[in-house]
Structure formats: structure tokens, C-alpha cells
Amino acid sequence: MLRRLICLLLLGSAFCAFAQKRDETALSDAEVEEIREAAIDPAARISIFQKALEARINRIEEILKKPKAPGASEDIHDYMEQFRAIADELDDNLDDYQPKHPDLRKILPKLLAATERWMTVLKTPQDNAAYTLARKLAIEAAQDLHDSAKEMIDDQTEWWKTHKPPQKKGEAPEPIVVPR
């Protein structure tokens, strides 16, 4: 009886550990650390995600220049999977930021333009069984990210029309008007 209980506990803990394991191939340790450090600054965090996605796209472009290289299609597959995972993570972050209304009016247009370029690059390779599904999922992730950024730009524009931006450090606060 005790042996069964121990086996069940070990099996349960192994399952929990497997469920918590992050996709180690999507982001490098340095990128994860950068994202953690930028946790309180949504614009910086988006910029870091964008930089990571751009790195994956650049690698795909480099590989496409030499399509006959050994393992090229597998490398394209891997980078497209990484791109999809990172884009999904960034899209989740945008969903989290939406109700909090941080001022992202400067970074979102850059992200929107980048997503358009990324979709073009992802559609560039010829069909290949090695990465057809990965490419489809990466394009969908880029499109979702594009749609989220576009929607957020509209929401941000409306929000900041009716709400005053936060004061910059060093500025004197507005005087408080007390009715008499």
C-alpha cells in the first residue's frame, strides 16, 4: 500500500514538472532574463519580444538564401516553431495589458509594421512537407499579433483622448483646485 502511494506521488510530481516545463527552444536564457527585467515596463517588454521575433525571422531569411544547405528545411521548421511560441506569448501579454491601459502608443505602430513584414517573410518559402504546418501556425500567430496590435492602437487612441497621460518625472504637479 505504501509502495503504491509513493509511486502515485512520484508519478504526480513528474506530471506536474512536465506540465510546468517551458519551451526551452523558443527563448534563450538571455531573452528570458531581459523579459523578466522589463516586467514593470510594458513598452520595453514588447520591444524585447519584438527583437526576439525579429531575430527568428532574420535566421529564416538567412536560411532561405541557402536553401540547399543540409538541414535547411528542419532549421526553418524549428525557427518557425520558435516564432510561433514567442508570438503567442507576446499576444498573451498584449491581452493582459489591454484593460490596464499602459501608454503603448509609440511601440504599437512599430509592432504593427513589423508583423506585416514578418508575415511576408513567413509566406516566402516554397511549400515543403518539413515545415508546412509550422509555417501555417507561425503565420496565424503573426496574424493574431497583427490584429491584437491594430485593435490596441485603436483602443489606446480612444483611451488617451479622454484620459490625461501620466506626469513626467520632475514636472510640478497641477495645483489642486478646491471649490469654495
trRosetta pair geometry for C-beta under 8 A, 3 or more apart (Angstrom, degrees):
i j d omega theta_ij theta_ji phi_ij phi_ji
1 4 5.9 -52 -153 31 31 110
1 5 6.6 30 151 -17 63 106
2 5 5.6 -54 -150 36 35 114
2 6 6.4 35 153 -18 67 105
3 6 5.8 -54 -149 37 31 111
3 7 6.3 32 153 -19 64 106
4 7 5.6 -55 -148 37 31 112
4 8 6.2 31 154 -19 66 106
5 8 5.8 -54 -147 36 30 111
5 9 6.4 30 154 -18 63 106
6 9 5.7 -54 -147 37 31 112
6 10 6.3 30 155 -17 65 106
7 10 5.8 -56 -147 39 30 109
7 11 6.1 29 155 -18 65 108
8 11 5.7 -55 -143 39 30 111
8 12 6.1 31 156 -20 64 108
9 12 5.7 -54 -145 37 29 111
9 13 6.3 24 158 -15 64 106
10 13 5.9 -56 -144 39 29 106
10 14 6.2 31 155 -20 64 107
11 14 5.7 -54 -147 36 30 112
11 15 6.4 31 153 -20 63 105
12 15 5.7 -54 -149 34 31 112
12 16 6.4 30 153 -18 65 105
13 16 5.6 -50 -146 37 35 112
13 17 6.3 37 154 -20 66 104
14 17 5.7 -53 -147 37 31 112
14 18 6.4 32 153 -19 64 106
15 18 5.7 -56 -150 36 31 111
15 19 6.3 30 153 -20 65 107
16 19 5.7 -55 -146 37 31 111
16 20 6.3 21 158 -13 65 110
17 20 6.0 -62 -145 41 29 105
17 21 6.7 48 152 -46 62 95
18 21 5.7 -37 -154 2 34 118
21 24 7.6 -49 173 -32 94 98
22 26 7.6 -97 155 37 94 116
23 26 4.3 59 103 -12 113 115
23 27 7.9 91 88 13 85 76
23 85 5.1 -95 77 -153 157 156
25 78 6.9 -89 165 -168 137 100
25 81 7.4 24 103 102 125 114
25 82 6.0 -106 130 -87 86 101
26 81 7.7 -104 -90 127 82 78
26 82 4.9 163 -126 -141 53 71
26 85 3.8 -94 -111 98 135 137
26 86 5.5 170 178 -53 104 81
26 89 7.5 120 148 -16 145 137
27 31 4.3 -127 -170 89 96 124
27 32 5.1 119 120 -57 125 83
27 35 7.4 -26 -167 -5 156 139
27 52 6.2 -16 -116 -152 90 149
27 82 7.9 150 -50 -162 43 99
27 85 8.0 -127 -26 111 81 114
27 86 6.4 121 -66 -95 92 104
27 89 8.0 -42 -38 36 128 166
28 31 4.7 97 52 6 77 101
28 32 7.1 -139 94 -4 41 86
29 32 5.6 -52 -148 36 33 113
29 33 6.3 35 153 -20 65 106
30 33 5.7 -54 -149 36 31 112
30 34 6.4 34 152 -21 64 104
31 34 5.6 -50 -148 34 33 113
31 35 6.4 33 153 -19 65 105
31 48 7.0 149 -158 169 77 104
31 52 5.0 82 -146 -96 140 125
32 35 5.8 -56 -150 36 31 111
32 36 6.4 32 152 -20 65 106
33 36 5.6 -53 -148 35 32 113
33 37 6.4 31 154 -19 65 106
34 37 5.8 -57 -149 36 30 110
34 38 6.4 13 157 -6 65 112
34 48 4.9 -178 127 -143 116 139
35 38 6.0 -66 -146 46 29 101
35 39 7.4 69 148 -68 59 71
35 45 6.1 70 -147 -141 72 86
35 48 5.4 -173 -83 109 70 143
35 49 7.1 68 -104 -62 114 79
36 39 5.8 -10 -168 -43 39 110
38 41 5.2 -76 -166 59 78 96
38 44 4.0 -138 -147 110 123 110
38 45 4.4 173 119 -73 115 70
38 47 7.9 -128 -160 54 162 93
38 48 5.7 168 27 -10 155 140
39 45 6.8 73 -100 -81 25 129
41 44 3.9 37 106 21 121 115
41 45 6.3 160 90 -19 64 86
42 45 5.4 -57 -144 37 32 115
42 46 6.3 34 158 -20 67 103
42 93 7.6 163 -143 164 89 108
42 97 5.1 105 -143 -112 145 133
42 100 8.0 164 -53 87 151 130
42 102 4.4 122 33 77 143 160
42 104 6.2 -70 114 -77 118 112
43 46 5.8 -52 -149 34 30 110
43 47 6.4 33 151 -20 62 107
43 102 7.2 -143 -35 135 83 123
43 103 7.5 -23 -51 92 125 68
43 104 5.7 -180 -86 -114 85 73
43 106 6.9 31 -140 65 135 100
43 107 4.6 171 -146 -22 87 143
44 47 5.4 -54 -150 36 34 116
44 48 6.5 35 152 -21 66 103
45 48 5.8 -52 -150 33 32 110
45 49 6.6 31 152 -15 64 104
45 93 6.5 -144 130 -172 126 150
46 49 5.7 -54 -150 38 33 111
46 50 6.1 37 150 -23 66 107
46 90 6.9 93 -131 -152 67 106
46 93 7.1 -173 -84 112 76 134
46 94 7.6 73 -104 -77 113 87
46 104 6.8 77 -3 -141 158 121
46 107 5.1 109 87 146 134 142
46 108 7.8 -35 162 -76 163 58
46 111 6.3 -60 169 -69 119 137
47 50 5.5 -53 -147 36 30 115
47 51 6.4 34 153 -22 64 103
47 107 6.1 -98 -60 -134 87 127
48 51 5.6 -50 -148 33 32 113
48 52 6.6 33 151 -18 63 103
49 52 5.7 -56 -152 36 33 112
49 53 6.3 31 152 -17 67 106
49 86 6.4 166 -159 173 86 98
49 89 7.0 -155 -128 97 125 100
49 90 4.1 136 164 -93 151 116
49 93 7.0 -163 -42 32 158 151
50 53 5.8 -54 -147 38 31 110
50 54 6.2 35 152 -22 65 107
50 90 7.6 104 -58 -125 59 152
50 107 8.0 -155 -19 -174 147 103
50 110 7.2 35 -153 121 166 105
50 111 5.8 -114 -91 -103 127 84
50 114 5.8 81 -154 77 109 173
51 54 5.6 -53 -146 36 30 114
51 55 6.6 37 152 -25 62 101
52 55 5.7 -49 -152 28 32 114
52 56 6.9 30 151 -16 62 101
52 86 5.4 -144 115 -154 120 149
53 56 5.8 -53 -155 34 36 110
53 57 6.4 34 150 -17 67 106
53 83 6.1 83 -142 -140 78 79
53 86 5.4 -170 -78 110 82 130
53 87 6.2 83 -110 -72 128 82
53 90 7.2 -42 -43 -16 131 151
53 114 7.3 100 94 148 125 128
53 118 6.6 -24 154 -102 115 147
54 57 5.6 -54 -147 39 34 112
54 58 6.2 38 153 -22 66 105
54 114 6.8 -70 -77 -155 101 126
54 118 8.0 -104 -93 -81 55 108
55 58 5.7 -52 -147 34 30 113
55 59 6.6 32 153 -20 62 103
56 59 5.7 -54 -152 34 33 112
56 60 6.6 35 150 -20 65 103
56 79 4.9 161 -165 -172 88 92
56 80 7.9 142 164 -80 119 26
56 82 5.2 -162 -115 97 135 111
56 83 4.4 -178 122 -75 148 89
56 86 6.9 172 -12 29 146 143
57 60 5.6 -51 -151 34 35 113
57 61 6.4 36 150 -19 66 104
57 83 6.8 90 -60 -108 71 131
57 117 7.6 80 171 120 159 96
57 118 5.3 -103 -91 -119 142 84
57 121 5.1 85 -161 86 104 159
57 122 7.7 -71 -118 -53 95 82
58 61 5.6 -52 -149 36 34 113
58 62 6.4 37 151 -21 65 103
59 62 5.6 -51 -148 34 33 113
59 63 6.4 31 154 -17 65 105
59 75 7.7 -118 154 160 108 107
59 79 5.0 -156 94 -118 119 148
60 63 5.8 -57 -150 38 31 109
60 64 6.3 33 152 -23 65 107
60 76 5.9 81 -133 -131 85 78
60 79 5.0 -167 -66 108 88 141
60 80 6.9 82 -97 -63 132 77
60 83 7.6 -11 -36 -43 135 141
60 121 6.1 110 92 153 126 115
60 122 7.4 6 137 -92 166 58
60 125 7.7 -95 179 -39 106 121
61 64 5.6 -54 -147 34 31 114
61 65 6.9 39 152 -27 62 98
61 121 6.0 -60 -69 -146 97 124
62 65 5.9 -50 -161 22 34 114
62 66 7.5 -10 155 17 62 100
63 66 6.5 -81 -158 57 37 81
63 67 7.4 77 149 -92 69 52
63 69 7.1 -112 -149 48 74 129
63 72 5.2 153 -176 -154 103 88
63 75 5.3 -167 -114 100 149 123
63 76 5.5 -162 106 -69 146 86
63 79 7.4 177 4 13 143 147
64 67 6.1 10 -152 -69 42 92
64 76 7.4 83 -65 -98 79 123
64 124 6.3 21 -140 114 162 125
64 125 5.9 -126 -107 -84 114 89
66 69 4.5 47 132 -28 110 116
66 72 6.6 -151 105 -101 76 134
67 72 5.5 157 -155 130 40 160
67 125 8.0 148 -110 -134 119 95
68 72 7.0 69 54 -5 9 147
69 72 4.5 109 65 -60 85 109
71 74 4.9 -57 -163 46 73 115
71 75 5.7 78 136 -27 88 99
72 75 5.7 -57 -148 37 30 111
72 76 6.4 33 154 -20 66 104
73 76 5.6 -48 -147 34 34 114
73 77 6.4 42 150 -23 63 103
73 128 5.1 -130 -135 151 124 149
73 130 3.8 84 145 66 119 152
73 131 6.0 -152 -177 -11 80 109
74 77 5.4 -48 -150 33 34 118
74 78 6.4 34 152 -19 65 104
74 130 6.0 -87 -71 -179 55 133
74 131 8.0 -180 -103 -55 23 104
75 78 5.7 -52 -147 36 33 111
75 79 6.3 26 157 -13 67 106
76 79 6.0 -59 -145 41 29 105
76 80 6.2 29 155 -20 65 109
76 125 6.2 88 -166 -83 152 164
76 128 7.6 71 75 62 141 142
76 130 7.4 90 64 104 104 113
76 131 5.0 -82 105 -37 101 167
76 134 7.9 143 124 91 74 134
76 135 8.0 1 146 -70 107 102
77 80 5.9 -61 -149 37 25 109
77 81 6.5 25 154 -18 63 106
77 130 5.4 -103 -51 144 129 87
77 131 3.8 -143 -85 -92 78 99
77 134 4.8 125 -150 22 69 160
78 81 5.8 -55 -150 35 31 111
78 82 6.4 30 152 -17 65 105
79 82 5.5 -49 -146 37 36 113
79 83 6.2 43 151 -25 65 103
80 83 5.4 -47 -146 33 33 116
80 84 6.4 37 153 -21 63 103
80 122 6.9 111 -123 -133 104 99
80 131 5.8 109 25 -167 147 120
80 134 4.1 107 96 143 124 108
80 135 5.5 -58 -152 -80 157 53
80 137 7.6 110 148 68 103 89
80 138 4.3 -97 -169 -39 89 149
81 84 5.7 -51 -149 34 32 112
81 85 6.4 30 154 -17 65 106
81 134 5.1 -63 -58 -139 80 117
81 137 7.7 31 -108 82 59 128
81 138 7.4 -92 -68 -65 25 107
82 85 5.8 -57 -148 37 31 110
82 86 6.2 24 157 -13 67 109
83 86 6.1 -63 -147 41 27 106
83 87 6.0 25 157 -18 66 112
83 118 7.5 171 -166 -169 130 123
83 122 7.4 -165 117 -92 159 120
83 138 4.8 46 89 -139 117 116
83 141 7.1 153 126 79 80 136
83 142 7.6 -9 152 -58 115 103
84 87 5.8 -57 -141 39 26 110
84 88 6.3 28 159 -20 63 107
84 134 7.1 -134 -14 -165 137 71
84 137 4.9 21 -119 125 151 100
84 138 4.5 -100 -62 -91 95 64
84 140 7.9 34 -127 63 107 84
84 141 4.5 155 -137 -7 68 154
85 88 5.9 -54 -149 35 27 111
85 89 6.5 29 152 -19 62 107
86 89 5.5 -53 -150 35 33 114
86 90 6.4 32 153 -17 66 104
87 90 5.7 -52 -146 38 32 110
87 91 6.2 36 152 -21 65 105
87 138 7.3 112 17 -151 144 63
87 141 3.8 109 93 147 131 115
87 142 5.8 -72 -139 -73 158 54
87 144 7.4 116 145 65 110 100
87 145 5.0 -92 -168 -43 100 138
88 91 5.6 -53 -146 36 31 113
88 92 6.5 36 152 -21 64 102
88 141 5.4 -71 -54 -134 78 119
88 144 7.8 32 -101 79 63 140
89 92 5.7 -51 -153 33 31 113
89 93 6.7 34 148 -20 63 102
90 93 5.4 -50 -152 33 37 115
90 94 6.5 39 150 -20 67 100
90 145 6.2 34 92 -122 113 121
91 94 5.6 -48 -149 33 35 113
91 95 6.6 40 149 -20 63 102
91 141 7.1 -135 -17 -164 138 78
91 144 5.4 12 -116 122 154 109
91 145 5.1 -109 -74 -89 101 74
91 148 5.4 148 -139 0 85 161
92 95 5.6 -51 -152 33 34 115
92 96 6.6 35 149 -19 64 103
93 96 5.6 -55 -152 35 35 112
93 97 6.4 30 152 -18 68 107
94 97 5.7 -56 -145 38 34 109
94 98 6.6 56 153 -47 64 92
94 145 7.6 133 2 -139 148 68
94 148 4.7 102 106 150 148 130
94 149 6.9 -88 -127 -73 155 61
94 152 6.0 -102 -170 -50 112 149
95 98 5.8 -31 -153 -2 32 120
95 148 7.1 -70 -58 -141 74 134
96 100 7.4 8 144 -2 64 122
97 100 5.6 -81 -157 47 46 109
97 102 5.6 -65 -160 24 107 109
97 104 6.8 60 150 -32 145 144
97 152 7.6 36 93 -133 110 138
98 101 7.9 15 166 -62 30 52
98 152 6.3 -112 -103 -104 85 99
98 155 6.8 25 -151 97 87 164
101 156 7.4 150 -145 -112 74 69
101 159 5.1 -156 -135 178 122 155
101 163 7.4 49 155 56 148 158
103 106 7.9 38 142 4 89 90
103 156 7.5 110 -140 -156 45 115
103 160 6.9 80 -117 -89 90 131
103 165 6.1 51 -92 -133 146 100
103 166 7.3 -128 -18 15 132 98
104 107 5.2 -66 -165 52 79 103
104 108 5.0 82 134 -37 100 105
104 152 6.7 -17 82 150 132 126
104 156 6.0 -112 62 -100 82 150
105 108 6.5 -46 -129 27 22 111
105 109 7.9 21 172 -12 52 100
105 153 7.6 98 -128 -136 62 69
105 156 5.2 -176 -79 143 81 133
105 157 7.3 111 -116 -75 111 61
105 160 6.5 -40 -53 2 137 160
106 109 7.4 -68 -172 30 26 100
106 110 7.5 15 146 -7 60 113
107 110 5.7 -64 -161 40 43 113
107 111 6.2 43 148 -22 76 107
108 111 5.4 -53 -145 37 36 113
108 112 6.2 41 155 -24 68 102
108 149 5.3 167 -162 -164 88 89
108 152 5.6 -141 -127 99 143 111
108 153 4.9 -180 127 -79 135 87
108 156 6.6 165 10 13 157 154
109 112 5.4 -49 -145 33 35 116
109 113 6.5 34 156 -16 65 103
109 153 6.6 89 -68 -112 70 132
110 113 5.9 -54 -150 37 31 108
110 114 6.3 32 151 -20 64 108
111 114 5.5 -56 -147 37 32 113
111 115 6.4 35 155 -24 66 102
111 145 7.5 -111 165 159 109 104
111 149 4.8 -152 105 -122 113 144
112 115 6.0 -51 -150 29 29 110
112 116 7.0 30 152 -19 60 102
112 146 6.5 89 -139 -144 65 69
112 149 4.6 -169 -75 123 80 130
112 150 6.0 101 -119 -71 122 71
112 153 6.7 -10 -48 -39 142 140
113 116 5.9 -54 -158 30 35 112
113 117 6.8 31 149 -14 65 105
114 117 5.7 -57 -153 39 37 110
114 118 6.1 38 151 -22 70 107
115 118 5.5 -51 -143 37 34 114
115 119 6.4 37 157 -21 66 101
115 142 5.4 159 -159 -176 86 84
115 143 7.8 136 170 -90 118 25
115 145 5.3 -166 -111 100 132 104
115 146 3.9 -178 130 -80 145 87
115 149 6.4 176 -7 23 144 144
116 119 6.0 -52 -150 32 29 109
116 120 6.8 31 150 -19 60 105
116 146 6.8 101 -61 -118 63 128
117 120 5.6 -56 -155 33 34 114
117 121 6.5 30 152 -16 68 105
118 121 5.7 -56 -149 38 34 109
118 122 6.1 31 154 -19 68 109
118 142 4.9 -154 107 -133 117 135
119 122 5.6 -55 -143 39 32 111
119 123 6.3 26 158 -16 65 109
119 139 6.0 81 -137 -141 82 80
119 142 4.8 175 -74 121 82 137
119 143 6.6 80 -100 -67 130 74
119 146 7.0 -14 -37 -43 132 143
120 123 6.1 -64 -150 39 27 106
120 124 6.8 48 149 -47 61 98
121 124 5.5 -36 -157 -1 36 124
122 125 7.9 -48 -174 15 34 95
122 135 6.1 155 178 -156 90 82
122 138 5.2 -156 -140 112 136 114
122 139 5.0 177 121 -79 136 81
122 142 6.2 -176 5 -1 153 153
123 135 8.0 119 -95 177 39 115
123 139 6.5 76 -66 -104 83 129
125 128 6.7 -54 148 5 118 114
125 131 7.3 13 99 81 153 130
125 135 6.8 -125 59 -103 118 143
127 132 6.2 28 -157 -97 82 105
128 131 5.6 30 81 36 104 85
128 132 6.6 -164 75 -50 45 79
129 132 5.9 -28 -125 -10 31 118
131 134 4.6 -62 -158 52 76 116
131 135 5.3 82 138 -31 92 98
132 135 5.9 -58 -149 34 24 110
132 136 6.5 24 155 -19 62 107
133 136 5.6 -53 -147 34 33 113
133 137 6.3 28 156 -14 66 107
134 137 5.9 -59 -148 41 29 108
134 138 6.1 30 154 -20 65 110
135 138 5.6 -56 -143 38 30 111
135 139 6.2 30 157 -19 66 105
136 139 6.0 -55 -149 36 27 109
136 140 6.4 27 153 -17 62 107
137 140 5.6 -53 -146 38 33 112
137 141 6.3 35 154 -21 65 105
138 141 5.6 -52 -147 36 31 112
138 142 6.4 32 153 -18 64 105
139 142 5.7 -54 -147 38 32 111
139 143 6.2 33 152 -20 65 106
140 143 5.6 -54 -145 37 32 112
140 144 6.3 34 154 -20 65 104
141 144 5.7 -51 -147 35 31 112
141 145 6.3 33 152 -19 63 106
142 145 5.6 -54 -148 38 31 113
142 146 6.3 38 150 -23 64 105
143 146 5.4 -49 -147 34 33 116
143 147 6.3 32 154 -18 65 104
144 147 5.8 -54 -147 37 30 110
144 148 6.3 30 154 -18 65 107
145 148 5.7 -54 -145 37 30 111
145 149 6.3 29 156 -18 64 107
146 149 6.0 -58 -148 37 26 109
146 150 6.3 25 155 -18 63 109
147 150 5.8 -55 -146 37 29 111
147 151 6.2 28 156 -17 64 108
148 151 5.8 -57 -147 39 29 110
148 152 6.2 27 155 -18 65 109
149 152 5.7 -57 -145 39 29 110
149 153 6.4 37 154 -27 64 101
150 153 5.8 -47 -151 26 31 113
150 154 6.9 28 152 -13 61 103
151 154 5.9 -57 -157 37 34 110
151 155 6.3 29 150 -15 68 109
152 155 5.4 -55 -142 42 36 111
152 156 5.8 39 157 -23 70 106
153 156 5.8 -54 -143 37 26 111
153 157 6.4 31 155 -23 62 105
154 157 5.8 -53 -150 31 29 113
154 158 6.6 22 155 -12 63 107
155 158 5.9 -60 -151 40 31 107
155 159 6.0 31 155 -21 68 111
156 159 5.6 -55 -140 38 30 112
156 160 6.0 14 167 -7 66 112
157 160 6.6 -65 -143 43 20 98
157 161 6.6 31 154 -31 59 106
158 161 5.8 -52 -154 21 30 116
158 162 7.2 2 161 1 61 106
159 162 6.7 -82 -166 44 29 92
159 163 5.9 -23 163 23 72 119
160 163 5.9 -71 -118 62 37 84
160 165 6.5 25 -147 -68 109 85
167 171 5.0 -135 -175 68 105 124
167 173 6.5 -81 -61 -103 171 67
168 171 5.1 85 64 -13 79 119
